[in-house]
Amino acid sequence: MSKKSINRNSIDAPRFDGMINAFSSLGMSGKDKHNLTTYSPDIFNQVTLANWYVGSDIFKRIIDIPVEEMTREGYRIFSDDVELTSEFDEWAKQFNLDEKIEDGLKYGKIFGGCGLLLGTDDSLDDPSKPFNPKAFKKLNYVVVFDRFYLTCGSMIERKPFSKNFMKPTKYMLGGQLEIKNNTIDASRVVRCEGIKVPQNLAPNYGYWGDTALTTVREAIVAYSTGNKSASYLLAETGRMVISISKLYEFLQMDGSSENGAGTTALIARLRALEYSGSVINGLILGEGETAARAMINLSGIPEVLDRVKQRLSTATNIPHTILFNESPSGLGATGNSEMTHWIEQIKRLQESELRPILNRFIDLFFLETNKGKIPKYSIKFNPLALPSPTEIAAIQTQRVNNVRGLIQDFVITPEQGLESLVDDDDPYSIDIEIDESMSAALAKSREEPAPTEE
């Protein structure tokens, strides 16, 4: 019989290379490990997400830590070199604004999006109309709603050159609420975004974002499973193993008798062992009986748990020392580089998430208190970490050297140099700033003649 020829270029020809292999399970249905790399996201409902936040301490920390770090040290507001932080704080207290902004940022990450509904007096009876700053006099309330309450339907901005492209133009306020008109214009909602999703998936999320749970759920489950399994092993280790003489005879007695004499005798023997342990703190064993504790080897488990923790820290993008509230580990570990990266990450979140929200409310503050006019203003976030005394001394030395060099090169005058050494806005910066108004005042004072005594 001649050898059968096989056209290996044919699609239907069987494959004998490594792409289909019984030993490696490649290409075999149900066993190919490459199938595990495919991903299909879960769409969570509101109740499931709320239960995760309330029930999982790790998920709660993942949500709370970045938001609380963003708002921990506060901020300052300046307009025309005048600080207005205290005035804005007094205005914001009547709405409990700090807490509601923090809740909004947290809800955005929990539910995939959140909106702060502005109760402005320009159109309280018909919130479906766009916000009219000329008719605005007072902000009456601020209410926090997650994305499951603020739905948008088909009312989407589809003009590609609009700043609100692929975002709702109107919201429908759901839930059992006592409200006459549940249509809300987008200009009356301050959005707190969730995790950004591609545009083609935006309709699946109601033109909001995705919850943070989607990217960290598997890592949280692995972390919880690992710790629970370790605790179960601790409960199992040291369990007493007793070898009872004539055990099979006890069990055979049940088959030959109707009253279960074998079971009764076995229970009586076990009860005697229990009593002896309680009375003499030991075991009384008969002939041919042995007792020993079954010890489980726990070596390697701490290393496995550490790997699971590292995987969770990577998924959350939160440093290990902050997420688990632990000290840096390892030879010579200080955690300085980790903390530097974390502070820079929080600064980026302040700029991308917190600043736009503050801008909306500061605009309303000026419209209400400044006769409908919004002046130029700036927001400066307070430092998240203060330098050490050694670092402060180095900064001050560097500032003095910089000023000395500018004076020697005749770039600034000695008076300007002395003035620039005092920087109340950013005392830990080595940058040199010159106040032009102060320089003009100094120049004018030098031109005016000194007063003479009569």
Summary of the structure (lengths in Angstrom):
residues: 454
radius of gyration: 35.2
end to end distance: 136.2
largest distance: 136.2
contacts: 1083
relative contact order: 0.09
helix: 46%
strand: 13%
